[in-house]
Amino acid sequence: MTAKQYIKTGEGENYNYSQDHCFVKLSSRDTNGELCLIEDTLKPGFHLKRHHHKIMTEVFYMLEGQMELIFDDETIILKEGDTVTVPPNVWHEAICTAGGKMLTIFKNGQFDVFLEELSKMTNADFSNAELMKSVSNKFDIYEA
């Protein structure tokens, strides 16, 4: 990145999926893949399956509501103002029953590019388990 960026409320690349509505506030393309910042409105019933990353670190900051983060050794209820940092190789799962809003920082990951790729996929693509595994692994997301 060679110039400052100013992204206003409701702006940024916009990906509205069945479980969440994401705004890219800082793209990994602008930081040589080092950082990505996503504002994520979690819809009621949000569930992110158990997974881990080999390279990427995630930092979750809860803005509104609460989210259950399930790890192998404990479960944390992330509430407004709480932050959890998940380093590489830590299995985790996320559930937000009532919906909420959070900021997520991805270090050494291209989660925004992953969202972009998902936005171009068809329902048939999403039904193809091998394709979905391949796309996830390409972006350092490994499910159980």
C-alpha positions as CSV (number, residue, x, y, z in Angstrom):
1,M,0.0,0.0,0.0
2,T,1.4,3.3,-1.0
3,A,-1.4,5.7,0.1
4,K,-3.7,5.9,3.0
5,Q,-7.1,4.4,2.7
6,Y,-10.4,5.6,4.2
7,I,-13.3,3.2,4.2
8,K,-16.5,4.6,5.6
9,T,-19.3,2.8,7.4
10,G,-21.1,0.4,5.0
11,E,-18.3,0.6,2.5
12,G,-15.7,-1.9,1.4
13,E,-16.0,-5.0,-0.8
14,N,-19.4,-6.4,0.1
15,Y,-20.1,-10.1,0.3
16,N,-23.6,-11.1,1.6
17,Y,-23.9,-14.8,2.2
18,S,-26.6,-17.0,3.8
19,Q,-24.8,-16.9,7.2
20,D,-23.0,-13.6,7.3
21,H,-22.6,-10.2,5.5
22,C,-18.9,-9.2,5.2
23,F,-17.3,-5.9,4.3
24,V,-13.6,-5.9,3.5
25,K,-12.1,-3.0,5.3
26,L,-8.5,-3.8,4.5
27,S,-7.6,-6.1,1.6
28,S,-4.7,-8.5,1.8
29,R,-3.9,-7.3,-1.7
30,D,-2.9,-3.9,-0.2
31,T,-0.6,-5.4,2.4
32,N,1.3,-8.0,0.4
33,G,-0.8,-10.7,2.0
34,E,0.2,-9.8,5.5
35,L,-3.1,-8.4,6.8
36,C,-6.8,-8.4,6.1
37,L,-9.6,-6.8,8.1
38,I,-13.2,-7.9,7.7
39,E,-16.3,-6.4,9.3
40,D,-18.7,-9.3,9.7
41,T,-22.4,-9.1,10.5
42,L,-23.2,-12.6,11.6
43,K,-26.8,-13.7,10.8
44,P,-28.8,-15.7,13.4
45,G,-27.8,-19.3,13.2
46,F,-24.2,-18.6,12.0
47,H,-22.0,-21.7,12.3
48,L,-18.5,-22.0,11.1
49,K,-17.4,-25.6,11.1
50,R,-14.4,-26.9,13.0
51,H,-11.2,-25.9,11.2
52,H,-7.6,-24.7,11.6
53,H,-5.0,-22.8,9.6
54,K,-1.4,-23.8,9.1
55,I,-0.1,-20.2,8.5
56,M,-2.9,-17.7,9.3
57,T,-3.5,-16.1,12.6
58,E,-7.1,-14.8,13.3
59,V,-8.0,-12.1,15.8
60,F,-11.7,-11.8,16.6
61,Y,-13.1,-8.7,18.2
62,M,-16.8,-8.8,19.1
63,L,-18.7,-5.6,18.4
64,E,-22.3,-6.7,19.1
65,G,-23.9,-9.8,20.5
66,Q,-22.0,-12.9,21.5
67,M,-20.4,-15.8,19.7
68,E,-19.3,-19.2,21.1
69,L,-15.8,-20.2,20.1
70,I,-15.2,-23.9,20.6
71,F,-11.6,-25.1,21.0
72,D,-10.2,-28.6,21.8
73,D,-9.5,-27.6,25.4
74,E,-12.2,-25.0,26.2
75,T,-15.2,-23.0,25.0
76,I,-15.2,-19.2,25.1
77,I,-18.3,-17.1,24.9
78,L,-17.0,-14.0,23.1
79,K,-19.1,-10.9,24.2
80,E,-19.1,-7.3,23.1
81,G,-15.7,-5.8,23.5
82,D,-13.9,-9.2,23.9
83,T,-11.0,-10.3,21.7
84,V,-9.7,-13.7,21.0
85,T,-6.5,-14.4,19.0
86,V,-6.3,-17.8,17.4
87,P,-2.7,-18.7,16.2
88,P,-2.0,-21.2,13.5
89,N,-2.7,-24.9,14.1
90,V,-5.4,-24.3,16.7
91,W,-8.6,-26.1,15.8
92,H,-11.7,-23.9,16.4
93,E,-15.4,-23.7,15.6
94,A,-17.7,-20.7,15.9
95,I,-21.4,-20.5,16.6
96,C,-23.5,-17.3,16.8
97,T,-27.1,-18.4,17.5
98,A,-28.7,-14.9,17.8
99,G,-26.5,-13.0,15.3
100,G,-24.0,-10.4,16.0
101,K,-21.2,-8.2,14.6
102,M,-17.4,-8.5,14.8
103,L,-14.2,-7.4,13.3
104,T,-11.7,-10.1,12.2
105,I,-8.1,-9.5,11.5
106,F,-6.3,-12.1,9.4
107,K,-2.5,-12.1,9.6
108,N,-0.7,-14.0,6.8
109,G,-4.0,-14.9,5.1
110,Q,-6.0,-13.8,2.1
111,F,-9.5,-14.3,3.5
112,D,-10.8,-11.4,1.4
113,V,-9.7,-13.2,-1.7
114,F,-11.3,-16.4,-0.4
115,L,-14.6,-14.4,0.0
116,E,-14.2,-13.0,-3.6
117,E,-13.7,-16.5,-5.0
118,L,-16.7,-17.8,-3.1
119,S,-18.9,-15.0,-4.5
120,K,-18.2,-16.3,-8.1
121,M,-19.2,-19.9,-7.3
122,T,-22.5,-21.5,-8.3
123,N,-24.8,-23.7,-6.1
124,A,-23.4,-26.7,-8.0
125,D,-19.9,-25.6,-7.0
126,F,-20.9,-25.3,-3.3
127,S,-22.4,-28.9,-3.6
128,N,-19.1,-30.3,-4.9
129,A,-17.2,-31.4,-1.7
130,E,-13.9,-31.9,-3.4
131,L,-14.0,-28.5,-5.1
132,M,-14.9,-26.8,-1.8
133,K,-12.1,-28.6,0.0
134,S,-9.6,-27.5,-2.7
135,V,-10.7,-23.9,-2.5
136,S,-10.6,-23.9,1.3
137,N,-7.1,-25.4,1.4
138,K,-5.9,-22.9,-1.2
139,F,-6.7,-20.2,1.4
140,D,-5.2,-22.0,4.4
141,I,-8.5,-23.3,5.7
142,Y,-8.5,-27.0,6.7
143,E,-11.7,-28.6,8.0
144,A,-11.8,-31.7,10.2
